């Protein structure tokens, strides 16, 4: 899809005289020489690995009692090592699809083996400890093999650990376990930069946002909502106006950091609206929310469509909310719908004007 759009754009640029035909051919040749971000063979290899892993687990589970204990333990170890060694062999032979499949089989087999051996020998521990051990192995595999698929597995295991904790202690902070999700997120993020598995960033960002929201649920109150929003604003400004040490890292991260930090801001503003339900403070909060939305559009709106559209949504929602709280009870239902329609029209006009301005500001940059 992207290549088709790129080719159409290049043809337009050649027609306008912005590029020569030789340069256009060189650009397309360079793009075609890069490894594809999507590979059907890689996807099929991963699916095959998942199916084989499921078949092995079902086969072992169905005949588990008939197999002697020592044979079970040795069999699990042999299976794990066989998959890891096969993955290393395929990686050395420059066969990344098969290497990915073998590493995935090895990591999944390790998790299953730990669970089965623990049941067999009645070892003490819980699911969270097992997942933590499993996560550590996935991180080690990702670092040793520089495997993006292992980073993704580690990201899902971090979510699994957090989910198991919430299932058992959703309303309590117990021991050191609640500190684990952000630490695991930091490890996965470091592996993302090491392996280049950029798409796994979304798992990390969502995990951190979920953890912060859970922290707020434990300490609900106006002060906590203000702190949550302040953290989001500080993070958004940090990634939107990067200092030289962060500029290089953020350049490779794309648009996601700014969007997710502004999403934290939006969630924080929603929390503030839950805490402040009436009076002059509500109107002041509405003005602040509108100002933050406009500020986000001004800072990152031109270069980051995700931030821009989220800011549009926050701005429009706040306008309608303020209209419903301040005018709804005065002018009645029909009048409220009329005012809401006019407000939406105003917002639509502003959005159209902004989009045209952003589009116009890009043309001089391209010409330069």
N, C-alpha and C positions, 0 to 999 in steps of 0.2 A: 504493500500500500504506500509506504513512504517513498519507495523508489519511483512509483508512478507519479506521485505529486512532484518529486524532485525533477523528474524528466520534463514534466509539463512546465514547471517554473523555469527550467533552464532554456527550454524552447522559446518561452516568452522573452527571456532576457536576451537570447540571441537575436530574436526578431527586433527588439528595441535597440540593438547595438551595444548592449551592456557587456556582453561576452562574445568572444570569437568562437567559431565552431570547434577549433582545436582545443580551446580551453574547456568548452562544454564536454567534449568527448573525454578529456582527461579527468574531469570531475566525476563523470559517470563511471569511468574505468576504476578510479580510486575507490568509489563507493562499492562497486562490485567485487573488488579485491578483498574487502573486509569480511570477517566472519559474520554470518547472519545472526541477528539477535534472536530470531526464532528459527528453530530447526525441528522439522517434523520427525526426523530420525531420533533426535534427542528426546522428544516428548514420548515417542513410542517406546524407546528404551526404558524411560522412567516408569511408564505404565506397565511394561513387561516385568520390571524389577518388583513393583508393588504386587503384581499378581503372583509372581513366583514366591515372594515373601509370605503372602497370605496362604498359598498352597502349602508351604513348608510348615508354617505354624499350625494349620489345621491338621496336617498329617501327624505332626508330633503330638499335638494335643489329643487326637483321637486314639493314639496308641501309647500314650504317656505311661500308663501303669504297667504295660507289658514290657517296657524297656528297663533293664537294670539301671540303678542309680549312677554307677560309675560310667556306664556307656552313655547315659544321658549327658552327664557333665562333659565328658570328653567330646561327644558329638557336637555339643554347642560350641565348644572352643574351636574345634576343627572347622566347623561351618563359618564361624566369624573370621578366622584367619584365612581361610580359603577365599572368601569374598574380598578381604582387604588385599591379599597378595595378587588376586586377579585384577583388582582395580589398579594397583601399582603397575602391573605388567601392561595393561591396556593403556595407561597414561604414558608409559615409556615408549610405547609403539605409536603414539600420537593418534589414539582412537578415543576421543573424549566422550562420545556417547556411551560406549561400553564401559569405560572407566566410571562414569557417573552412575550407571546402573549398578555396577558391582559395589561401589562405595555406599550407595543407598541400601542395597541388600545387607551389607555388613552392619551398618548402623541400626537398621531395623531389627536385624537378627540379634544384635547385642541387647537391645531393650527387651525383646522377647525372652532371650536366654536368662537375663538377670531375674526377670519375673518368675520364670519357670523353676529356676534353680532355688530361688528364695522359697517358693512353695514346697519344693521337694525336700529341702533340709530344714524347713520351718525357721528360717532366719528372721531375726527381729528387724524391724524397720517399717517404713510406711511407703506409700506411693510417691510422696513428694521427694523422699530421699532417693528413690530409684530414678525418678525423672531428673533429679539434679545430677546424678552420676551419668545418666544417659546424655544429658546436655553437655557435660564435660567432655565425654568421648566425641560427640559431634563437633565441638569446637576444636578439639585436638586434630580430628580428621580433616576439618576444613583448613587448619593451619598447615598440616603436613602435606596435604595433596593440593592445596590452594583451590579448593573445590567450592564453587558457588552453591551447588546443590546441598552440600553439608551445612553451609551457612543458613540456607532456608530451613533445613531440618532443625538446626539449633534455634532459629527464631520461633518455630512452631512449638518446640519443647519449652521455651521460655514462657510462651502463652499457656501451655499446658500446666506448668508449675504454678503460675499465677491463678489459673482457673481452679486447680485443686485446693489451693489455699483459700480462695474465696468460698468454695463449696463447704469447707470445714469451719472457717472462721471469718465469715463475711463482715461481721460487726466488731471484730476484736483484733487488736495488735498484739501478737504473741511472739516473744523471743526475737530472734534475728531474721526469721523467715520473710517478713515483709520487706526487708532491705534487698532481698535477692532479685526481684524483678528489675529494678533499675540497674543493678550491677550486671545482670545477665544481658540487659539491653545494651549497656556500654561495651561488653565483650563482643556481642554480635555486630555492633556498629564498627568496632575496630576491625573485625574480620571482613566486613563488607568493603572497607577501604583496602584491605590487604588482598582480597580475592577479586574485587571488581564486581561483586554481585549486587549491583545497584538496586534491583527491584526488591530485595529483601529489606530495604530501608523502611518500607511502609509497615512491616511487622514491628520494627523497633519503635517507630514514632507512635503507632497506635497503642503499643504496650505502655509506653511512658504516659500517654494521655489517659489511658484507662487507669493506671496506677495513681496518677495525680487526682483523678476524679474520685477514686475510692478513698484516698486520703481525706478529701473534702467531706465525703459521706460520714467519716468517723468523727469529724469535728465541725459539723455544720454551724454556720453563724456568719454574721456580716464580716467580721475580721478575717475569717478564713476565705470568704469569697473575694475580698479585696486583695488578699495575698495571692490567691490563685490567678486573678486577673493581672496583678502586677508582675508575677513571674512570666506569664504569657507575653505581656507587653515588652518586658526586658529581653526575652528570648527573640521576639519578633524583630525588635530594633537591632539586636546583635547580628542576626542573620541577614537582615535587609541592608544594613549599613556596616558591612564587615570591615574590621581593621585588617591591616596587612597580614598578620599571622593566620587569620581565619580565611582570608580571601581565596587562597588556593584550594583549601578543603571544600569550601562552600561552592566553588565553581564547578567541581565535579559532582556535587550532590544535586544539582539541578534546582527545580522549582519547589521540591517537596518541603525543605526545611521552613521556608517562609509560609507556605500554606498551613502546615501543621501547627506552627507556633501561633499563627493567627486564629486557627481553629481553637486553640487553648484560650485565646483572648475572648473569642465568641462564647465559649462555654462559661468562662468566668463572668462575662456580662449577663448571661442567662441566670447564673447563680445569684448575682447581685439583684436582678429583677425579682427573684424568688424571695430574697431577704427584705427588699424594699418594695412594699406593695401599695403605698399611697403617700400623699402629701407632697410638699415642695421637693423633698429629696428624690422622689420618683421622677419629677420633671427634670431636675438637675442630672439625674442618671441618664435620662433619655437624651439630653443635649450632649453629654459626654460620649454616649454610645454613637450618636450621629457623627460627632467630631472624630472619634477613633476610626469609624468606617471611612470617612472622607480622607483622613490621614493615611490609612492603609492603601487606599487607591492612589493617593499622590506619591507615596514612597515606592510601592511595588506594583501598582496597577498596570503600568505600561508594559512591563517585562514579564509579568506573572499573571496569566489569565485565571488560574485557580484562586489566587488571592483576590483578584478583582471581582470575580463572580460571587465569592463568599462575602466580600464587603458589600456588594450590591444587595445580597440577600439580607444581611444584618441591617443595612440602612432601611430597606423597604419594610422589613418586619417591625423595626422600631417606630417608623412613621405611622404604620397602621396601629401599633400598640398604643402610642401616645394619643392618636385620634380616638381610639376606643375608650381610653381612660379619662380623657379630658373633655371630649365632645359627645361621646356616645350617650351618656345619661341626660344630656341637655337637649339635643336635637332629635332624639328618637331614632328608631331603627331605620326608617327610610332615609332620613337625613344623614345618618351615619354611613349608609351604603353610598350615598351620593358623594359625601366628603371622601370616603375611601377610594371611590373611583377616580376622583380628581387628584388625590394624592398619588395613586398608582400612575396616572397619566403624567404627573410632574416627574416622578421618579423615572419613568420610561423616557421622557424627554431628556432628562439629565444623563441617563445612561447612553442614549444615542449620541448626544453631544460629546461625551467623554470618549466613546469608541471612535468617533470621527477624529477627535483631537489626537488620540493615540496613533491612529492610522496615519494621520498627517505628519506626526513627529517622527515616524519611522522612515518616511521617504527621504528627508534630508540626510539621515544617517546612512541610508543605503547609497545615496548618491555620493556622499563623502567617501 
